[in-house]
Amino acid sequence: MSEERHQNLAIIGHVDHGKSTLVGRLLYETGSVPEHVIEQHKEEAEEKGKGGFEFAYVMDNLAEERERGVTIDIAHQEFSTDEYEFTIVDCPGHRDFVKNMITGASQADNAVLVCAADDGVQPQTREHVFLARTLGIDELIIGINKMDLVDYEEGRYREAVDEVTELLKQVQFNPDDAKFIPISAFEGDNVADDSDNTPWYDGPNLLEALNDLPAPSPPTDADLRLPIQDVYTISGIGTVPVGRVETGMLNTGDNVSFQPSDVSGEVKTIEMHHEEVPEAGPGDNVGFNVRGIGKDDIRRGDVCGPADDPPSVAETFQAQIVVMQHPSVITAGYTPVFHAHTAQVACTIESIDKKIDPSTGETAEEEPDFIQSGDAAVVTVRPQKPLSIEPSSEIEELGSFAIRDMGQTIAAGKVLSVQEP
Ligand code: GDP
């Protein structure tokens, strides 16, 4: 397992509140803007007699390149603090944010919510905070941005903090897990250095707050869950399922079970980076060989776990979902494709049990006839083929899914409970 301390960070907030500018500022202040970009800006700035305006040039360039759809995007940019290497995962609004967030590679551990001091809580602020909570973001750092536009007035800062605190309470996000910082992404106040413009603020600057985030604990103590990506036959070895360990440990000699295929056997060898290893843990991509299991016994979408406590298989499951975008309405009987870990299974929304108010987290309506874009709801789902999935309260990594239809992610959700056959 890698010793590097790594965090996936989501930058969320209403459009135009300054997410891209903040990402540019973080990259710039941590020296993470690609060298060629900086060089180019230095030259341009000097030519135009504007040395010192490099940041503005960096932003222009990021924006320009984004418009052209090339090279630099704010998604998947990296920067480091003393403690962590951060990867910025797609921001909401980016096309496949929800799907990426759910299906693994870019699952965010923590998030920075950007809220402009001059605009306060707006619809997407609400939506993203609700989504962050639904998808299990642990801690939230809230940058009250554009403080320069409100003359760095403490009163305006407090107003914005109160609005956001109210929102957090509404979605039952513990305000103790939130840290507020007055910033200007554009001017750089309280991002990498403590600003003289906010003498009334004595908390950490943004980079310090990021550095102080608790380390995501790798779920090594949990039961093994290893969703299978592919199954190969390798001469001399035999059947080799491959996949990423999501939770727990895989050891040679373990008795493992594959669900829903419902076969089991003993782990003979484990291979990682073309080397044989005795064990593998969360985050490790492995190929392994199991005594007595043939290529046709297991398939992509199976989950491997301990034989004496095998992965759950759902006859039905209850889930909380958020509808991101759907051209019409969703009613009971709707059967889109659910993407959960490596499985893709058509599932019928058998009943819509209740609608939840995304801005309060409370029940808005029992058994509504339909739900539509922007709605959050608790639904009962029946997979059309056996599906291994877990309650997110028990195994978070195996408890969320995206719902896709017509080539789009239309909803995201997490599993509340699983009814096994
Ligand atoms: P996004 O849609 O959330 O990514 O917002 P952008 O980063 O694109 O910013 C929207 C606009 O607000 C741009 O014109 C930025 O220059 C401006 N902006 C962002 N941060 C600040 C800030 O701290 N102060 C001021 N004055 N303008 C800002």
Residues whose N, C-alpha, C, O or C-beta is under 5 A from the ligand:
A	BS01	GDP	H14 V15 D16 H17 G18 K19 S20 T21 L22 N145 K146 M147 D148 L149 I183 S184 A185 F186 E187
